Amino acid sequence: MSISRRDILKSLTVTAVAGSVLRVIPLKAAEYAHQMVKTEKAAQNGAYTPKFFSPHAYKTLQSLCQTIIPRDENAKGAIEAGAPEFIDLLSSENQDYQVSLGGGLMWLDNTCIDRYENVYLDCTPQQQKEILDLIAYRKNAKTDPSLGQGIEFFSFLRKMTADGFFTSEIGINYLGYIGNTYMSEFPGCPPVPGE
């Protein structure tokens, strides 16, 4: 009996709830999710169609992922690694993710409307930074309890973005991981400086 795509995604999302990729998500399952995205993008001339998020929510997700792990002069970021697609694909099969991430994106837009009279994407870069700085730290909920949902959302999104990045080919290359390789000889440890 073969295992379906849906079965693999559900098993991946069930094991991923508790924490980050380095502790919880099986690498083979994450690689499978990335391969599914890659196959879809190849079939659609590089395009990905979100499975769970609305077009607006998906653009917001992309912006947040890019902010969490940006591209720089030395490495590609979360967008190039496919983190938003990874998160969307997993969310499409997990109601808890849908509530946490979908609800969190709605909370973010509503809070930005209350504070700045614009949804997150239409806020100035300074306003975006200001709201993300507020929800980036748990301690801020002590002084402003209304930030609690946003803080939980952003914490979970950071974990999912890291999962999507570090399980991708780009993320694995960024870490310099070469896998279990055979060494014909072991030269020993390098000398300790100053001895």
N, C-alpha and C positions, 0 to 999 in steps of 0.2 A: 504494500500500500504506500503510495507516494504522499509526501507532505506538501500541502498547498502553500502558496505565497502568504495567504491570510494566516495560516497556522504559524508560520515562521515569524511573521510580524507580531502576532499576538504573544508568542513566547518571548520575543525580544522585549516587548513593552512591559510584560509582567516582571521580568527579571531586572529591568532598568529602573523601576520606580524608586528604589531605595537610595541610589547614589550615582556616582560617576562611573564612567567607562573603565577606569583603571581598577575598579573593585567589583563591578557588577555585570556589565554587559559582556556576553561572550563575543569575542572578537570575530569569530566566524559568522555569527548572526548579523553583527553590525556590517561586516564586509558584504554580506548578502544584500542588506538594505541599500548600501551604497551602489552595489552592482545593479539593482533594480532601477535606481534613479538614473544611473549612467546609461542603461539600456533604453529607458524611456526617452532621455534627452537625445540619444543618437537617432532614434526613430522619428523624433519631432524636430530635427534640425537645431538641436541645442536648447529647445524649449522644455520647460517642466510645467505641467498643469497641477496646481495644488489639489490635494485630495480632501483636505479638511477645511483649511482656512479660506475665507473670502479673499478676493483680489486685494482689497484694502488691508485686511489683517495680514495677508502674506507679505505685502510690501513693508508693513510695519515690522513684521518678524525679520525680514531681510535687513532692515536698517538696524535693528537691535543686535542681530548676530554680528553684523559688520562692526558695530561699536564695541562688542564684547571681545572679539578677536579680529582686529583690523589688519588689513594688508599693510606691509611696510616695505622698506627698501630691501630687506633681507628675506622676506618670506611672504607667501600668499596668506590670505585671511580666511575667515569662516565662509564667506560667499563663494570663493573659488573652491573651497573644500567640499561644498555642498551641504553645509550644516542646515540651512533653512529647509532644503528638500528632505533631508534626513528627519528633521523634527516634524515636518508636515506628514510624511509617510507614516511615522510611528504614531502620531496623534490621530491619524485616520482610523487606527485600529484600537485605540485605547480611550475609553470614556473619561478616565481620570485625567489624562493628558488634555483632553478636549476641554474639560471644566477648568483645569489649572491654567493652561496656556490661552485658551479662547477667552475665558473669564478675565484673565490677567491683561490681555490686550484691550478688552473693553474697559477695564478699570483704568488702564493707562490713558486711553483716549478721553474718557469721562473726566478724569482728574485734570488732564491738560486743558480741557474745555473750561472746567471750573476755575483753574488758575490763570490760564493764558488766553482763553476764548478761542482756542484752536485745538484740533486733534493733534496728536504727537507729531505726525509727519509734517504738519503745517506750522509747527512751532519753530522759532529761531534756533540755531545751534546752541546758543547760550541757554535758552529755556529747556531744550532737550537735555543738556548736561545737568542743569539744575534739578530736574525731576529724577533723572537717573542717579544722581548723587544722593538724593533723599532715599531712594528705595534700594540703594546698594548696601546699606548698613542696617543691621538689625537694631542697633542702639537707637536709631531714629524713631522706631515705633514706641519707645518709652516716652518720648516727648510729644509725639503726634500719633496716637493710636489709629488714626484714619489711614496711615501708611501701611498697616499690617498686611493687608491683602497684596498690595504692590510689592512689598518686600519679599513675601513668600513666592510670588510669581517670578520676580526677577532672579531670585536665588535658584529656583528650578530651571529657569531659562538659561542661566549661566552654565549649569551642569549639563543641560541638553546640548547647548552650543559646543561645549568642550567635548562631549561625547561624539557629536557629529564631526567635529574637526579632527580629534585625535584618533578616530577609527577610520578616517579617510586615507587615501593614498598620500595626499598632501601632508596630512598631520603625521602619518607614520614616517614619511621622509623627513619632515621637520625635526622629529625626535632623533633621527639618525639610526632608527632601529633596522638592523639587518637580519634579524631572525636568528634561529639556532643554526650556526654554521660550524663546520668541522675545521679544526685547526690542526695542521700537520705537526706543529711543534709549539710549545709554549715557552716564550722567552723569559718568563718570570716577570716579577713586578719591576717597574722602573725604579731607579735609585732615589732615595729620599734626598731632597735638596739640603745642602749644608752638612752632609756627612762625608 
